[in-house]
């Protein structure tokens, strides 16, 4: 677990700049599980949720609300941070600007930073002239004389604040990757604030981690190259008494998409809230995302969130890239659907049924019919969004009932229409409208008397009464439809022309 005895404090710190990404969810999950596991081991542990919104141009309230919706839907609860509050707030960077200004002043007073007046084209020209292949800033303004500074100011140039990287190397023991070393000659002095004084992520994230006493920073591998900068800055923050310690770092593996490319925001499967809208279970999605770099056991893919927390250990995280496999995600979600009771699936399906206009949640009759119908489909649906499609035929008015034209074209051909007519005749003679009686009547009329195989016999009937080839069990569906509606739909289908 941890190599320190101080309280475990981890954080989730997304930027509200677009649709939340599944990589963000995987990072949040691992941080949350790390803290929850520590609690079970008797440690003082906190999962902090803060927002990094210093990018004023790209940050939006809509994105912020989407992130909150996502976290609440997933059930990754936090006890400190936005909405929850806490002693280290505020938890939005846009509300902490005075703190960042104070830290910048202290860093400048201790000569950890300097003002840089260089223009990008000047840096590029010097690099070309020297033949250097090094990227990044060349340190030109590190030791400006008073005359040089005055000349730049006289030109009306603005300056950015840069941090002086120390000489030598920076090594840390990564909680996922082991010992990592960067030579600082390959880590240029970096900007901490824009020319207008607005703080940059390079300053705000370490300052927040320091003042919020974050003990472990667990984040994506794409941020690995920024870690030596943060560690160097933490040493300075400790020297000016802003930080008490440097957190431990762990870098989680890349999530890869198609073609072994990093899963980007442009990939459809990257949008986390789309999984909610498509009817995935939060526990199913979290189970799958936990497998992107971690495993509970070599031969086990399906487990509960509680089981994950119990077993989670960073030493088991694989540093190699993990590929996002939508088919496997679907399969794991289906497994979690099978774990739910019929009553649970009913309750979770209600928002999908009402938003699709299938039923009126305030109607007692609709709710009773749903309770009767759900046992027929609970074992057949793999996502909650499939429920409205499966059950709509029961709730729609006869005036609005339609057939899937592709299914009708395939099954309600000349032979299919003959089958429907025979089914109507067989069912019309029934004295009792029940599942058993319906099954016996159709079996007699279509299989025994017409000599059809069940697949051929019942397919046209299914399309006629449910509108689709894929539906709940036929005999039970007819019973729930009732005699009048069932016979009416068969009669309407029989009147079609092939």
Protein Blocks (a to p, Z undefined) as FASTA:
>chain_A
ZZbfbdcddddddddebjddfklmmmmmmmmmmmmmmmmnopacdddddddfkbmmlpcf
klmmmmmmmmmmnopacfbdehklpjkbcfbfklmmmmmmmmmmmmmmnopaccdfbdfk
lmmmmmmmnopabecjehlmmmacfklmmmmmmnopacdddddddehjdddddfklopad
ddfklmccddfbdfkopacfklmmmmmmmmnopabdcddfklmmmmmmmmmmmmmmmmno
mafbdcddddddddddehhiacdfklmklmmklmmmnopafklmmmmmmmnopafbfkbc
bdcfklmmmmgcfklpcfbdcdddfklmmmmmmmmmmmpcfklmmmmmmmmmmmnomacf
klmklmmmmmmmmmmmmmmpcbfklmmmmmmmmmpcfklpccdfklmmmmmcmklmmmmm
mmmmmmmmpmbdcfklmmmmmmmmmmmmnopafklmmmmmmmmmnopabdcdfklmmmmn
ommlmmmmmmmmmmpcZZ
